[in-house]
Amino acid sequence: MRWPSSLISVLFLAAGLGACERSAEYEHKAPPASSTAKPAAATSDVKPLVFDPNDVKSFKVLPAKFETDKNTITDDKVSLGRMLWYETRLSKNHDISCNSCHGLSTYGVDNKQFSSGHKGQLGGRNSPTAYNAGPHIAQFWDGRAATLEDQAKGPILNPVEMAMPDEKRVITTLKSIPEYVKLFKTAFPDDKEPITYDNMAKAIGAFERGLVTPSRFDKFLGGDDKALTAEEKAGFHKFISLGCPTCHTGVAVGGSTFQKLGLVKEFPGLKDNGRFDATKDEKDKFFFRVPSLRNVEKTFPYFHDGSIATLDETVTKMAWHQLGVEAKPEEVKAIVAFLKSLTGDLPTDYIKQPELPPSGPTTPKADPT
């Protein structure tokens, strides 16, 4: 992979990839000025700042889709999964689908602090984006689901969300719709009983694994020197030098680890126990899966509780509470400029809502109770 030549002239050795391990006494300092430096006007003798390409190599270009050996992606599965994604009859009152909380036309979120579910009930955590979630270490803020397929099973049976009473009701509903009987048989031709709760989740998961949003940052990583502006490159440098890639790295620029919220400086008013709710291990208290920063410009509000509305405030708080760095306004501005380069292109054809099949004579009716 060829690294852009101008990046080397813009960025210098990133000194912070272990920042999340630093103590509260960590103090961000600017590089020392040379005692022999000439006045700013005399720029011809100023040496370009040095940059370690290994820091950039910790980021990866997005693939076309996130493959997995446990759920082979086929066109038939994806087509079925796309329909199920928009299928409101997977909810008790036939009024909520996966897309209700994870709107694919709005970058996989609903931009609400908490999503509303059955009978208008509100969940207790902000809905994460469905885009670029395939490589995450686990799903949900507390990591209670190992894969996208596991995650797809949860909301349907959650009494606050889609509120189906049990798996049997889901299977009964799907089997009562003649077109779904055909589609499941086509998508799972080797299964004696194609319509199962697991296969429903596999179809949705296969579709989700294609929810990928490549951005200008991917072009930059691939060697396109002009894909990012000078301001964005400077912001990328600041992002690295402050230590943000300790947690936000890899293909999703996050999502690969669990980290304690308030690692260096205590996070005020924190009531959610985070991963502890899933593991009951005291060591996991206040740990959350690190969110992806892909499309972060569009996935507001921020944090597990949707408590922060703006990206500027989010960057400021993360620098302080996670790194012990009191980020200056100009540093925050630069980082936000870089983060906006992570906003990708929505796969409009891939996410287009298909026509859903009509109910059969035995399809359970909507139940508002």
Secondary structure, 3 states (H helix, E strand, C coil): CCCCHHHHHHCCCCCCCCHHHCCCCCCCCCCCCCCCCCCCCCCCCCCCCCCCHHHHHCECCCCCCCCCCCCCCCHHHHHHHHHHHCCHHHCCCCCCCHHHHCCHHHCCCCCCCCCECHHHCECCCCCCCCCCCCCCCCECCCCCECCHHHHHHHHHHCCCCCCCCCHHHHHHHHHCCHHHHHHHHHHCCCCCCCCCHHHHHHHHHHHHCCCCCCCHHHHHHCCCCCCCCHHHHHHHHHHHHHCHHHCCCECCCCCCCEEECCCCCCCCCCCCCECHHHHCCHHHCCEEECCCCCCCCCCCCECCCCCECCHHHHHHHHHHHHHCCCCCHHHHHHHHHHHHCCCCCCCHHHHCCCCCCCCCCCCCCCCCC
